[in-house]
Amino acid sequence: MNDEFKEYLTIIQAAKAVGCSRRTLYRVVERIGADEIVTVAFGRRLIHKSKVAVIKAAYMPLGSKKHSMAARAWGSAGGTQKRINREKAAKNA
């Protein structure tokens, strides 16, 4: 690659730097805004080294306190499945 791209990491290199899988990295990047994080050059997705800290901050490993708190917040938001289960339980009672 050119010298101008030495400050960039491939997706696999960035995933190793964050400490997650490639797929998890894509999910985190999607959640925080892929347009600002990922650069496409030579048909490859690249991430600037300065953005790795942003990705690490948004990464919530399974079993971590950060993930647990987020899961509680997501769960308390509810959804249609909780309503459906409540209605089934009331119907069967």
PDB file of N, CA, C and O in Angstrom, chain B, residues numbered from 101:
ATOM      1  N   MET B 101       0.837  -1.192   0.000  1.00  0.00           N
ATOM      2  CA  MET B 101       0.000   0.000   0.000  1.00  0.00           C
ATOM      3  C   MET B 101       0.877   1.250   0.000  1.00  0.00           C
ATOM      4  O   MET B 101       2.075   1.193   0.280  1.00  0.00           O
ATOM      5  N   ASN B 102       0.260   2.356  -0.316  1.00  0.00           N
ATOM      6  CA  ASN B 102       0.970   3.620  -0.342  1.00  0.00           C
ATOM      7  C   ASN B 102       1.316   4.076   1.068  1.00  0.00           C
ATOM      8  O   ASN B 102       0.760   3.581   2.049  1.00  0.00           O
ATOM      9  N   ASP B 103       2.245   5.025   1.156  1.00  0.00           N
ATOM     10  CA  ASP B 103       2.636   5.573   2.457  1.00  0.00           C
ATOM     11  C   ASP B 103       1.477   6.269   3.155  1.00  0.00           C
ATOM     12  O   ASP B 103       1.417   6.305   4.384  1.00  0.00           O
ATOM     13  N   GLU B 104       0.564   6.816   2.377  1.00  0.00           N
ATOM     14  CA  GLU B 104      -0.564   7.531   2.970  1.00  0.00           C
ATOM     15  C   GLU B 104      -1.513   6.597   3.726  1.00  0.00           C
ATOM     16  O   GLU B 104      -2.315   7.065   4.534  1.00  0.00           O
ATOM     17  N   PHE B 105      -1.435   5.296   3.479  1.00  0.00           N
ATOM     18  CA  PHE B 105      -2.317   4.353   4.142  1.00  0.00           C
ATOM     19  C   PHE B 105      -1.629   3.589   5.277  1.00  0.00           C
ATOM     20  O   PHE B 105      -2.186   2.618   5.788  1.00  0.00           O
ATOM     21  N   LYS B 106      -0.437   4.011   5.673  1.00  0.00           N
ATOM     22  CA  LYS B 106       0.253   3.344   6.782  1.00  0.00           C
ATOM     23  C   LYS B 106      -0.428   3.590   8.117  1.00  0.00           C
ATOM     24  O   LYS B 106      -0.218   2.837   9.067  1.00  0.00           O
ATOM     25  N   GLU B 107      -1.227   4.616   8.198  1.00  0.00           N
ATOM     26  CA  GLU B 107      -1.949   4.927   9.437  1.00  0.00           C
ATOM     27  C   GLU B 107      -3.272   4.181   9.538  1.00  0.00           C
ATOM     28  O   GLU B 107      -4.052   4.425  10.458  1.00  0.00           O
ATOM     29  N   TYR B 108      -3.527   3.285   8.612  1.00  0.00           N
ATOM     30  CA  TYR B 108      -4.785   2.546   8.578  1.00  0.00           C
ATOM     31  C   TYR B 108      -4.549   1.073   8.891  1.00  0.00           C
ATOM     32  O   TYR B 108      -3.469   0.536   8.645  1.00  0.00           O
ATOM     33  N   LEU B 109      -5.576   0.432   9.438  1.00  0.00           N
ATOM     34  CA  LEU B 109      -5.560  -0.993   9.730  1.00  0.00           C
ATOM     35  C   LEU B 109      -6.618  -1.687   8.893  1.00  0.00           C
ATOM     36  O   LEU B 109      -7.656  -1.107   8.577  1.00  0.00           O
ATOM     37  N   THR B 110      -6.344  -2.938   8.537  1.00  0.00           N
ATOM     38  CA  THR B 110      -7.380  -3.730   7.889  1.00  0.00           C
ATOM     39  C   THR B 110      -8.391  -4.136   8.958  1.00  0.00           C
ATOM     40  O   THR B 110      -8.151  -3.930  10.148  1.00  0.00           O
ATOM     41  N   ILE B 111      -9.498  -4.702   8.550  1.00  0.00           N
ATOM     42  CA  ILE B 111     -10.531  -5.124   9.492  1.00  0.00           C
ATOM     43  C   ILE B 111      -9.979  -6.171  10.455  1.00  0.00           C
ATOM     44  O   ILE B 111     -10.261  -6.115  11.652  1.00  0.00           O
ATOM     45  N   ILE B 112      -9.206  -7.112   9.957  1.00  0.00           N
ATOM     46  CA  ILE B 112      -8.642  -8.162  10.808  1.00  0.00           C
ATOM     47  C   ILE B 112      -7.655  -7.572  11.813  1.00  0.00           C
ATOM     48  O   ILE B 112      -7.664  -7.962  12.980  1.00  0.00           O
ATOM     49  N   GLN B 113      -6.807  -6.645  11.384  1.00  0.00           N
ATOM     50  CA  GLN B 113      -5.862  -6.005  12.288  1.00  0.00           C
ATOM     51  C   GLN B 113      -6.593  -5.189  13.353  1.00  0.00           C
ATOM     52  O   GLN B 113      -6.209  -5.201  14.523  1.00  0.00           O
ATOM     53  N   ALA B 114      -7.636  -4.489  12.950  1.00  0.00           N
ATOM     54  CA  ALA B 114      -8.409  -3.693  13.899  1.00  0.00           C
ATOM     55  C   ALA B 114      -9.126  -4.588  14.906  1.00  0.00           C
ATOM     56  O   ALA B 114      -9.201  -4.255  16.089  1.00  0.00           O
ATOM     57  N   ALA B 115      -9.652  -5.717  14.445  1.00  0.00           N
ATOM     58  CA  ALA B 115     -10.325  -6.657  15.346  1.00  0.00           C
ATOM     59  C   ALA B 115      -9.347  -7.192  16.389  1.00  0.00           C
ATOM     60  O   ALA B 115      -9.704  -7.324  17.560  1.00  0.00           O
ATOM     61  N   LYS B 116      -8.124  -7.498  15.979  1.00  0.00           N
ATOM     62  CA  LYS B 116      -7.104  -7.955  16.932  1.00  0.00           C
ATOM     63  C   LYS B 116      -6.761  -6.859  17.928  1.00  0.00           C
ATOM     64  O   LYS B 116      -6.566  -7.134  19.112  1.00  0.00           O
ATOM     65  N   ALA B 117      -6.685  -5.622  17.457  1.00  0.00           N
ATOM     66  CA  ALA B 117      -6.362  -4.503  18.338  1.00  0.00           C
ATOM     67  C   ALA B 117      -7.462  -4.265  19.378  1.00  0.00           C
ATOM     68  O   ALA B 117      -7.174  -3.912  20.521  1.00  0.00           O
ATOM     69  N   VAL B 118      -8.713  -4.460  18.977  1.00  0.00           N
ATOM     70  CA  VAL B 118      -9.843  -4.267  19.891  1.00  0.00           C
ATOM     71  C   VAL B 118     -10.001  -5.484  20.799  1.00  0.00           C
ATOM     72  O   VAL B 118     -10.407  -5.356  21.955  1.00  0.00           O
ATOM     73  N   GLY B 119      -9.679  -6.665  20.269  1.00  0.00           N
ATOM     74  CA  GLY B 119      -9.813  -7.887  21.042  1.00  0.00           C
ATOM     75  C   GLY B 119     -11.145  -8.574  20.820  1.00  0.00           C
ATOM     76  O   GLY B 119     -11.725  -9.147  21.742  1.00  0.00           O
ATOM     77  N   CYS B 120     -11.624  -8.510  19.589  1.00  0.00           N
ATOM     78  CA  CYS B 120     -12.906  -9.134  19.259  1.00  0.00           C
ATOM     79  C   CYS B 120     -12.801  -9.830  17.908  1.00  0.00           C
ATOM     80  O   CYS B 120     -11.770  -9.760  17.238  1.00  0.00           O
ATOM     81  N   SER B 121     -13.867 -10.492  17.522  1.00  0.00           N
ATOM     82  CA  SER B 121     -13.888 -11.149  16.211  1.00  0.00           C
ATOM     83  C   SER B 121     -14.168 -10.120  15.124  1.00  0.00           C
ATOM     84  O   SER B 121     -14.577  -8.993  15.401  1.00  0.00           O
ATOM     85  N   ARG B 122     -13.944 -10.530  13.903  1.00  0.00           N
ATOM     86  CA  ARG B 122     -14.192  -9.651  12.759  1.00  0.00           C
ATOM     87  C   ARG B 122     -15.665  -9.262  12.675  1.00  0.00           C
ATOM     88  O   ARG B 122     -15.994  -8.100  12.433  1.00  0.00           O
ATOM     89  N   ARG B 123     -16.547 -10.237  12.874  1.00  0.00           N
ATOM     90  CA  ARG B 123     -17.990  -9.970  12.804  1.00  0.00           C
ATOM     91  C   ARG B 123     -18.418  -9.012  13.909  1.00  0.00           C
ATOM     92  O   ARG B 123     -19.223  -8.110  13.677  1.00  0.00           O
ATOM     93  N   THR B 124     -17.881  -9.208  15.110  1.00  0.00           N
ATOM     94  CA  THR B 124     -18.213  -8.310  16.216  1.00  0.00           C
ATOM     95  C   THR B 124     -17.746  -6.898  15.916  1.00  0.00           C
ATOM     96  O   THR B 124     -18.438  -5.929  16.228  1.00  0.00           O
ATOM     97  N   LEU B 125     -16.566  -6.781  15.306  1.00  0.00           N
ATOM     98  CA  LEU B 125     -16.058  -5.460  14.941  1.00  0.00           C
ATOM     99  C   LEU B 125     -17.017  -4.780  13.974  1.00  0.00           C
ATOM    100  O   LEU B 125     -17.312  -3.594  14.121  1.00  0.00           O
ATOM    101  N   TYR B 126     -17.507  -5.532  12.977  1.00  0.00           N
ATOM    102  CA  TYR B 126     -18.473  -4.952  12.040  1.00  0.00           C
ATOM    103  C   TYR B 126     -19.728  -4.482  12.767  1.00  0.00           C
ATOM    104  O   TYR B 126     -20.262  -3.420  12.450  1.00  0.00           O
ATOM    105  N   ARG B 127     -20.203  -5.258  13.736  1.00  0.00           N
ATOM    106  CA  ARG B 127     -21.403  -4.867  14.484  1.00  0.00           C
ATOM    107  C   ARG B 127     -21.176  -3.597  15.284  1.00  0.00           C
ATOM    108  O   ARG B 127     -22.035  -2.715  15.311  1.00  0.00           O
ATOM    109  N   VAL B 128     -20.023  -3.499  15.937  1.00  0.00           N
ATOM    110  CA  VAL B 128     -19.717  -2.302  16.729  1.00  0.00           C
ATOM    111  C   VAL B 128     -19.602  -1.094  15.817  1.00  0.00           C
ATOM    112  O   VAL B 128     -20.143  -0.031  16.120  1.00  0.00           O
ATOM    113  N   VAL B 129     -18.909  -1.249  14.715  1.00  0.00           N
ATOM    114  CA  VAL B 129     -18.735  -0.147  13.762  1.00  0.00           C
ATOM    115  C   VAL B 129     -20.089   0.291  13.210  1.00  0.00           C
ATOM    116  O   VAL B 129     -20.337   1.486  13.050  1.00  0.00           O
ATOM    117  N   GLU B 130     -20.957  -0.663  12.922  1.00  0.00           N
ATOM    118  CA  GLU B 130     -22.290  -0.329  12.420  1.00  0.00           C
ATOM    119  C   GLU B 130     -23.083   0.450  13.468  1.00  0.00           C
ATOM    120  O   GLU B 130     -23.799   1.396  13.140  1.00  0.00           O
ATOM    121  N   ARG B 131     -22.948   0.045  14.727  1.00  0.00           N
ATOM    122  CA  ARG B 131     -23.690   0.701  15.796  1.00  0.00           C
ATOM    123  C   ARG B 131     -23.229   2.144  16.012  1.00  0.00           C
ATOM    124  O   ARG B 131     -24.043   3.012  16.328  1.00  0.00           O
ATOM    125  N   ILE B 132     -21.940   2.405  15.847  1.00  0.00           N
ATOM    126  CA  ILE B 132     -21.446   3.757  16.104  1.00  0.00           C
ATOM    127  C   ILE B 132     -21.353   4.619  14.846  1.00  0.00           C
ATOM    128  O   ILE B 132     -21.014   5.799  14.934  1.00  0.00           O
ATOM    129  N   GLY B 133     -21.642   4.058  13.702  1.00  0.00           N
ATOM    130  CA  GLY B 133     -21.654   4.845  12.468  1.00  0.00           C
ATOM    131  C   GLY B 133     -20.509   4.488  11.550  1.00  0.00           C
ATOM    132  O   GLY B 133     -19.404   5.011  11.694  1.00  0.00           O
ATOM    133  N   ALA B 134     -20.759   3.621  10.628  1.00  0.00           N
ATOM    134  CA  ALA B 134     -19.716   3.105   9.737  1.00  0.00           C
ATOM    135  C   ALA B 134     -19.119   4.185   8.837  1.00  0.00           C
ATOM    136  O   ALA B 134     -17.940   4.113   8.490  1.00  0.00           O
ATOM    137  N   ASP B 135     -19.911   5.174   8.459  1.00  0.00           N
ATOM    138  CA  ASP B 135     -19.415   6.197   7.541  1.00  0.00           C
ATOM    139  C   ASP B 135     -18.256   6.990   8.137  1.00  0.00           C
ATOM    140  O   ASP B 135     -17.357   7.423   7.417  1.00  0.00           O
ATOM    141  N   GLU B 136     -18.283   7.174   9.447  1.00  0.00           N
ATOM    142  CA  GLU B 136     -17.240   7.954  10.101  1.00  0.00           C
ATOM    143  C   GLU B 136     -16.011   7.115  10.439  1.00  0.00           C
ATOM    144  O   GLU B 136     -14.926   7.664  10.630  1.00  0.00           O
ATOM    145  N   ILE B 137     -16.164   5.817  10.514  1.00  0.00           N
ATOM    146  CA  ILE B 137     -15.090   4.942  10.982  1.00  0.00           C
ATOM    147  C   ILE B 137     -14.347   4.266   9.833  1.00  0.00           C
ATOM    148  O   ILE B 137     -13.117   4.223   9.834  1.00  0.00           O
ATOM    149  N   VAL B 138     -15.069   3.744   8.868  1.00  0.00           N
ATOM    150  CA  VAL B 138     -14.470   2.911   7.821  1.00  0.00           C
ATOM    151  C   VAL B 138     -14.171   3.736   6.580  1.00  0.00           C
ATOM    152  O   VAL B 138     -14.991   4.537   6.130  1.00  0.00           O
ATOM    153  N   THR B 139     -12.982   3.523   6.039  1.00  0.00           N
ATOM    154  CA  THR B 139     -12.572   4.128   4.781  1.00  0.00           C
ATOM    155  C   THR B 139     -12.380   3.003   3.772  1.00  0.00           C
ATOM    156  O   THR B 139     -11.820   1.959   4.107  1.00  0.00           O
ATOM    157  N   VAL B 140     -12.831   3.202   2.570  1.00  0.00           N
ATOM    158  CA  VAL B 140     -12.652   2.186   1.531  1.00  0.00           C
ATOM    159  C   VAL B 140     -11.591   2.675   0.568  1.00  0.00           C
ATOM    160  O   VAL B 140     -11.701   3.752  -0.017  1.00  0.00           O
ATOM    161  N   ALA B 141     -10.547   1.848   0.414  1.00  0.00           N
ATOM    162  CA  ALA B 141      -9.471   2.181  -0.521  1.00  0.00           C
ATOM    163  C   ALA B 141      -8.989   0.893  -1.163  1.00  0.00           C
ATOM    164  O   ALA B 141      -8.832  -0.121  -0.484  1.00  0.00           O
ATOM    165  N   PHE B 142      -8.760   0.927  -2.435  1.00  0.00           N
ATOM    166  CA  PHE B 142      -8.295  -0.246  -3.177  1.00  0.00           C
ATOM    167  C   PHE B 142      -9.252  -1.425  -3.023  1.00  0.00           C
ATOM    168  O   PHE B 142      -8.825  -2.578  -3.074  1.00  0.00           O
ATOM    169  N   GLY B 143     -10.527  -1.151  -2.837  1.00  0.00           N
ATOM    170  CA  GLY B 143     -11.522  -2.202  -2.689  1.00  0.00           C
ATOM    171  C   GLY B 143     -11.496  -2.878  -1.333  1.00  0.00           C
ATOM    172  O   GLY B 143     -12.109  -3.932  -1.164  1.00  0.00           O
ATOM    173  N   ARG B 144     -10.805  -2.301  -0.362  1.00  0.00           N
ATOM    174  CA  ARG B 144     -10.714  -2.883   0.983  1.00  0.00           C
ATOM    175  C   ARG B 144     -11.209  -1.875   2.003  1.00  0.00           C
ATOM    176  O   ARG B 144     -11.068  -0.664   1.830  1.00  0.00           O
ATOM    177  N   ARG B 145     -11.792  -2.402   3.071  1.00  0.00           N
ATOM    178  CA  ARG B 145     -12.228  -1.539   4.160  1.00  0.00           C
ATOM    179  C   ARG B 145     -11.061  -1.343   5.114  1.00  0.00           C
ATOM    180  O   ARG B 145     -10.423  -2.305   5.542  1.00  0.00           O
ATOM    181  N   LEU B 146     -10.792  -0.092   5.439  1.00  0.00           N
ATOM    182  CA  LEU B 146      -9.687   0.248   6.320  1.00  0.00           C
ATOM    183  C   LEU B 146     -10.202   1.108   7.465  1.00  0.00           C
ATOM    184  O   LEU B 146     -11.171   1.851   7.310  1.00  0.00           O
ATOM    185  N   ILE B 147      -9.552   1.001   8.602  1.00  0.00           N
ATOM    186  CA  ILE B 147      -9.911   1.789   9.781  1.00  0.00           C
ATOM    187  C   ILE B 147      -8.672   2.544  10.229  1.00  0.00           C
ATOM    188  O   ILE B 147      -7.602   1.960  10.400  1.00  0.00           O
ATOM    189  N   HIS B 148      -8.827   3.847  10.417  1.00  0.00           N
ATOM    190  CA  HIS B 148      -7.706   4.664  10.859  1.00  0.00           C
ATOM    191  C   HIS B 148      -7.334   4.260  12.279  1.00  0.00           C
ATOM    192  O   HIS B 148      -8.205   3.953  13.093  1.00  0.00           O
ATOM    193  N   LYS B 149      -6.049   4.261  12.569  1.00  0.00           N
ATOM    194  CA  LYS B 149      -5.565   3.826  13.885  1.00  0.00           C
ATOM    195  C   LYS B 149      -6.149   4.658  15.022  1.00  0.00           C
ATOM    196  O   LYS B 149      -6.336   4.150  16.128  1.00  0.00           O
ATOM    197  N   SER B 150      -6.435   5.914  14.766  1.00  0.00           N
ATOM    198  CA  SER B 150      -6.996   6.771  15.813  1.00  0.00           C
ATOM    199  C   SER B 150      -8.431   6.381  16.174  1.00  0.00           C
ATOM    200  O   SER B 150      -8.912   6.727  17.253  1.00  0.00           O
ATOM    201  N   LYS B 151      -9.113   5.666  15.285  1.00  0.00           N
ATOM    202  CA  LYS B 151     -10.499   5.261  15.527  1.00  0.00           C
ATOM    203  C   LYS B 151     -10.607   3.990  16.362  1.00  0.00           C
ATOM    204  O   LYS B 151     -11.700   3.640  16.807  1.00  0.00           O
ATOM    205  N   VAL B 152      -9.491   3.292  16.583  1.00  0.00           N
ATOM    206  CA  VAL B 152      -9.519   2.057  17.364  1.00  0.00           C
ATOM    207  C   VAL B 152      -9.977   2.351  18.788  1.00  0.00           C
ATOM    208  O   VAL B 152     -10.710   1.554  19.375  1.00  0.00           O
ATOM    209  N   ALA B 153      -9.558   3.479  19.351  1.00  0.00           N
ATOM    210  CA  ALA B 153      -9.983   3.850  20.710  1.00  0.00           C
ATOM    211  C   ALA B 153     -11.494   4.074  20.772  1.00  0.00           C
ATOM    212  O   ALA B 153     -12.129   3.730  21.769  1.00  0.00           O
ATOM    213  N   VAL B 154     -12.067   4.642  19.726  1.00  0.00           N
ATOM    214  CA  VAL B 154     -13.516   4.864  19.660  1.00  0.00           C
ATOM    215  C   VAL B 154     -14.243   3.523  19.616  1.00  0.00           C
ATOM    216  O   VAL B 154     -15.270   3.344  20.271  1.00  0.00           O
ATOM    217  N   ILE B 155     -13.710   2.594  18.847  1.00  0.00           N
ATOM    218  CA  ILE B 155     -14.322   1.274  18.738  1.00  0.00           C
ATOM    219  C   ILE B 155     -14.214   0.530  20.066  1.00  0.00           C
ATOM    220  O   ILE B 155     -15.174  -0.111  20.496  1.00  0.00           O
ATOM    221  N   LYS B 156     -13.045   0.610  20.723  1.00  0.00           N
ATOM    222  CA  LYS B 156     -12.866  -0.052  22.017  1.00  0.00           C
ATOM    223  C   LYS B 156     -13.854   0.485  23.044  1.00  0.00           C
ATOM    224  O   LYS B 156     -14.371  -0.274  23.864  1.00  0.00           O
ATOM    225  N   ALA B 157     -14.118   1.777  23.008  1.00  0.00           N
ATOM    226  CA  ALA B 157     -15.053   2.383  23.959  1.00  0.00           C
ATOM    227  C   ALA B 157     -16.476   1.891  23.728  1.00  0.00           C
ATOM    228  O   ALA B 157     -17.252   1.778  24.677  1.00  0.00           O
ATOM    229  N   ALA B 158     -16.827   1.600  22.485  1.00  0.00           N
ATOM    230  CA  ALA B 158     -18.183   1.151  22.166  1.00  0.00           C
ATOM    231  C   ALA B 158     -18.338  -0.360  22.255  1.00  0.00           C
ATOM    232  O   ALA B 158     -19.459  -0.869  22.230  1.00  0.00           O
ATOM    233  N   TYR B 159     -17.229  -1.081  22.359  1.00  0.00           N
ATOM    234  CA  TYR B 159     -17.259  -2.547  22.403  1.00  0.00           C
ATOM    235  C   TYR B 159     -17.694  -3.018  23.782  1.00  0.00           C
ATOM    236  O   TYR B 159     -17.138  -2.596  24.796  1.00  0.00           O
ATOM    237  N   MET B 160     -18.689  -3.894  23.812  1.00  0.00           N
ATOM    238  CA  MET B 160     -19.207  -4.441  25.064  1.00  0.00           C
ATOM    239  C   MET B 160     -19.056  -5.963  25.047  1.00  0.00           C
ATOM    240  O   MET B 160     -19.941  -6.663  24.555  1.00  0.00           O
ATOM    241  N   PRO B 161     -17.942  -6.484  25.580  1.00  0.00           N
ATOM    242  CA  PRO B 161     -17.754  -7.935  25.562  1.00  0.00           C
ATOM    243  C   PRO B 161     -18.827  -8.647  26.376  1.00  0.00           C
ATOM    244  O   PRO B 161     -19.275  -8.143  27.406  1.00  0.00           O
ATOM    245  N   LEU B 162     -19.225  -9.803  25.912  1.00  0.00           N
ATOM    246  CA  LEU B 162     -20.221 -10.600  26.605  1.00  0.00           C
ATOM    247  C   LEU B 162     -19.719 -10.937  28.000  1.00  0.00           C
ATOM    248  O   LEU B 162     -18.586 -11.392  28.160  1.00  0.00           O
ATOM    249  N   GLY B 163     -20.548 -10.718  29.002  1.00  0.00           N
ATOM    250  CA  GLY B 163     -20.180 -11.005  30.381  1.00  0.00           C
ATOM    251  C   GLY B 163     -19.595  -9.812  31.117  1.00  0.00           C
ATOM    252  O   GLY B 163     -19.390  -9.882  32.328  1.00  0.00           O
ATOM    253  N   SER B 164     -19.324  -8.727  30.423  1.00  0.00           N
ATOM    254  CA  SER B 164     -18.766  -7.550  31.087  1.00  0.00           C
ATOM    255  C   SER B 164     -19.876  -6.757  31.753  1.00  0.00           C
ATOM    256  O   SER B 164     -21.050  -6.902  31.410  1.00  0.00           O
ATOM    257  N   LYS B 165     -19.502  -5.926  32.697  1.00  0.00           N
ATOM    258  CA  LYS B 165     -20.480  -5.091  33.392  1.00  0.00           C
ATOM    259  C   LYS B 165     -21.154  -4.126  32.406  1.00  0.00           C
ATOM    260  O   LYS B 165     -22.353  -3.864  32.500  1.00  0.00           O
ATOM    261  N   LYS B 166     -20.383  -3.619  31.486  1.00  0.00           N
ATOM    262  CA  LYS B 166     -20.906  -2.705  30.468  1.00  0.00           C
ATOM    263  C   LYS B 166     -21.995  -3.391  29.641  1.00  0.00           C
ATOM    264  O   LYS B 166     -23.038  -2.794  29.374  1.00  0.00           O
ATOM    265  N   HIS B 167     -21.761  -4.641  29.237  1.00  0.00           N
ATOM    266  CA  HIS B 167     -22.739  -5.387  28.456  1.00  0.00           C
ATOM    267  C   HIS B 167     -23.977  -5.699  29.289  1.00  0.00           C
ATOM    268  O   HIS B 167     -25.101  -5.623  28.791  1.00  0.00           O
ATOM    269  N   SER B 168     -23.773  -6.046  30.547  1.00  0.00           N
ATOM    270  CA  SER B 168     -24.884  -6.365  31.431  1.00  0.00           C
ATOM    271  C   SER B 168     -25.817  -5.168  31.616  1.00  0.00           C
ATOM    272  O   SER B 168     -27.039  -5.310  31.578  1.00  0.00           O
ATOM    273  N   MET B 169     -25.235  -4.007  31.814  1.00  0.00           N
ATOM    274  CA  MET B 169     -26.055  -2.796  31.995  1.00  0.00           C
ATOM    275  C   MET B 169     -26.800  -2.450  30.710  1.00  0.00           C
ATOM    276  O   MET B 169     -27.956  -2.029  30.755  1.00  0.00           O
ATOM    277  N   ALA B 170     -26.147  -2.625  29.572  1.00  0.00           N
ATOM    278  CA  ALA B 170     -26.802  -2.347  28.293  1.00  0.00           C
ATOM    279  C   ALA B 170     -27.939  -3.342  28.052  1.00  0.00           C
ATOM    280  O   ALA B 170     -28.999  -2.962  27.555  1.00  0.00           O
ATOM    281  N   ALA B 171     -27.723  -4.611  28.402  1.00  0.00           N
ATOM    282  CA  ALA B 171     -28.760  -5.627  28.212  1.00  0.00           C
ATOM    283  C   ALA B 171     -29.978  -5.324  29.078  1.00  0.00           C
ATOM    284  O   ALA B 171     -31.114  -5.528  28.650  1.00  0.00           O
ATOM    285  N   ARG B 172     -29.745  -4.842  30.283  1.00  0.00           N
ATOM    286  CA  ARG B 172     -30.877  -4.461  31.139  1.00  0.00           C
ATOM    287  C   ARG B 172     -31.658  -3.307  30.528  1.00  0.00           C
ATOM    288  O   ARG B 172     -32.889  -3.305  30.547  1.00  0.00           O
ATOM    289  N   ALA B 173     -30.954  -2.344  29.995  1.00  0.00           N
ATOM    290  CA  ALA B 173     -31.617  -1.195  29.368  1.00  0.00           C
ATOM    291  C   ALA B 173     -32.397  -1.637  28.139  1.00  0.00           C
ATOM    292  O   ALA B 173     -33.526  -1.196  27.922  1.00  0.00           O
ATOM    293  N   TRP B 174     -31.792  -2.515  27.328  1.00  0.00           N
ATOM    294  CA  TRP B 174     -32.473  -2.998  26.120  1.00  0.00           C
ATOM    295  C   TRP B 174     -33.693  -3.837  26.498  1.00  0.00           C
ATOM    296  O   TRP B 174     -34.739  -3.741  25.858  1.00  0.00           O
ATOM    297  N   GLY B 175     -33.556  -4.655  27.534  1.00  0.00           N
ATOM    298  CA  GLY B 175     -34.656  -5.519  27.955  1.00  0.00           C
ATOM    299  C   GLY B 175     -35.808  -4.744  28.555  1.00  0.00           C
ATOM    300  O   GLY B 175     -36.971  -5.091  28.349  1.00  0.00           O
ATOM    301  N   SER B 176     -35.487  -3.685  29.305  1.00  0.00           N
ATOM    302  CA  SER B 176     -36.560  -2.910  29.927  1.00  0.00           C
ATOM    303  C   SER B 176     -37.353  -2.125  28.897  1.00  0.00           C
ATOM    304  O   SER B 176     -38.467  -1.679  29.173  1.00  0.00           O
ATOM    305  N   ALA B 177     -36.785  -1.955  27.716  1.00  0.00           N
ATOM    306  CA  ALA B 177     -37.502  -1.260  26.652  1.00  0.00           C
ATOM    307  C   ALA B 177     -38.667  -2.106  26.149  1.00  0.00           C
ATOM    308  O   ALA B 177     -39.601  -1.599  25.528  1.00  0.00           O
ATOM    309  N   GLY B 178     -38.591  -3.405  26.430  1.00  0.00           N
ATOM    310  CA  GLY B 178     -39.684  -4.297  26.043  1.00  0.00           C
ATOM    311  C   GLY B 178     -39.654  -4.617  24.571  1.00  0.00           C
ATOM    312  O   GLY B 178     -38.608  -4.562  23.923  1.00  0.00           O
ATOM    313  N   GLY B 179     -40.779  -4.942  24.069  1.00  0.00           N
ATOM    314  CA  GLY B 179     -40.889  -5.309  22.666  1.00  0.00           C
ATOM    315  C   GLY B 179     -42.130  -6.148  22.480  1.00  0.00           C
ATOM    316  O   GLY B 179     -42.840  -6.427  23.446  1.00  0.00           O
ATOM    317  N   THR B 180     -42.397  -6.543  21.289  1.00  0.00           N
ATOM    318  CA  THR B 180     -43.624  -7.282  21.023  1.00  0.00           C
ATOM    319  C   THR B 180     -43.591  -8.685  21.608  1.00  0.00           C
ATOM    320  O   THR B 180     -44.642  -9.219  21.966  1.00  0.00           O
ATOM    321  N   GLN B 181     -42.421  -9.296  21.716  1.00  0.00           N
ATOM    322  CA  GLN B 181     -42.362 -10.656  22.232  1.00  0.00           C
ATOM    323  C   GLN B 181     -42.804 -10.721  23.693  1.00  0.00           C
ATOM    324  O   GLN B 181     -43.478 -11.673  24.084  1.00  0.00           O
ATOM    325  N   LYS B 182     -42.445  -9.747  24.490  1.00  0.00           N
ATOM    326  CA  LYS B 182     -42.879  -9.735  25.889  1.00  0.00           C
ATOM    327  C   LYS B 182     -44.402  -9.625  25.977  1.00  0.00           C
ATOM    328  O   LYS B 182     -45.029 -10.293  26.798  1.00  0.00           O
ATOM    329  N   ARG B 183     -44.982  -8.794  25.143  1.00  0.00           N
ATOM    330  CA  ARG B 183     -46.434  -8.652  25.127  1.00  0.00           C
ATOM    331  C   ARG B 183     -47.100  -9.960  24.714  1.00  0.00           C
ATOM    332  O   ARG B 183     -48.091 -10.379  25.311  1.00  0.00           O
ATOM    333  N   ILE B 184     -46.552 -10.592  23.700  1.00  0.00           N
ATOM    334  CA  ILE B 184     -47.104 -11.855  23.217  1.00  0.00           C
ATOM    335  C   ILE B 184     -47.037 -12.911  24.308  1.00  0.00           C
ATOM    336  O   ILE B 184     -48.003 -13.643  24.523  1.00  0.00           O
ATOM    337  N   ASN B 185     -45.908 -12.998  24.998  1.00  0.00           N
ATOM    338  CA  ASN B 185     -45.768 -13.978  26.076  1.00  0.00           C
ATOM    339  C   ASN B 185     -46.735 -13.701  27.217  1.00  0.00           C
ATOM    340  O   ASN B 185     -47.295 -14.636  27.788  1.00  0.00           O
ATOM    341  N   ARG B 186     -46.939 -12.447  27.556  1.00  0.00           N
ATOM    342  CA  ARG B 186     -47.886 -12.075  28.617  1.00  0.00           C
ATOM    343  C   ARG B 186     -49.305 -12.507  28.242  1.00  0.00           C
ATOM    344  O   ARG B 186     -50.045 -13.061  29.055  1.00  0.00           O
ATOM    345  N   GLU B 187     -49.658 -12.233  26.974  1.00  0.00           N
ATOM    346  CA  GLU B 187     -51.012 -12.599  26.503  1.00  0.00           C
ATOM    347  C   GLU B 187     -51.204 -14.101  26.490  1.00  0.00           C
ATOM    348  O   GLU B 187     -52.285 -14.581  26.832  1.00  0.00           O
ATOM    349  N   LYS B 188     -50.184 -14.862  26.103  1.00  0.00           N
ATOM    350  CA  LYS B 188     -50.266 -16.335  26.121  1.00  0.00           C
ATOM    351  C   LYS B 188     -50.431 -16.845  27.548  1.00  0.00           C
ATOM    352  O   LYS B 188     -51.238 -17.739  27.805  1.00  0.00           O
ATOM    353  N   ALA B 189     -49.672 -16.281  28.464  1.00  0.00           N
ATOM    354  CA  ALA B 189     -49.753 -16.718  29.865  1.00  0.00           C
ATOM    355  C   ALA B 189     -51.116 -16.405  30.453  1.00  0.00           C
ATOM    356  O   ALA B 189     -51.667 -17.208  31.206  1.00  0.00           O
ATOM    357  N   ALA B 190     -51.664 -15.247  30.117  1.00  0.00           N
ATOM    358  CA  ALA B 190     -52.977 -14.874  30.634  1.00  0.00           C
ATOM    359  C   ALA B 190     -54.062 -15.774  30.026  1.00  0.00           C
ATOM    360  O   ALA B 190     -55.026 -16.132  30.703  1.00  0.00           O
ATOM    361  N   LYS B 191     -53.904 -16.126  28.786  1.00  0.00           N
ATOM    362  CA  LYS B 191     -54.867 -16.981  28.097  1.00  0.00           C
ATOM    363  C   LYS B 191     -54.880 -18.399  28.678  1.00  0.00           C
ATOM    364  O   LYS B 191     -55.938 -19.016  28.807  1.00  0.00           O
ATOM    365  N   ASN B 192     -53.683 -18.911  29.029  1.00  0.00           N
ATOM    366  CA  ASN B 192     -53.541 -20.265  29.557  1.00  0.00           C
ATOM    367  C   ASN B 192     -53.845 -20.354  31.051  1.00  0.00           C
ATOM    368  O   ASN B 192     -53.992 -21.457  31.578  1.00  0.00           O
ATOM    369  N   ALA B 193     -53.941 -19.236  31.737  1.00  0.00           N
ATOM    370  CA  ALA B 193     -54.175 -19.257  33.184  1.00  0.00           C
ATOM    371  C   ALA B 193     -55.633 -19.435  33.537  1.00  0.00           C
ATOM    372  O   ALA B 193     -55.983 -19.472  34.717  1.00  0.00           O
TER     373      ALA B 193
END
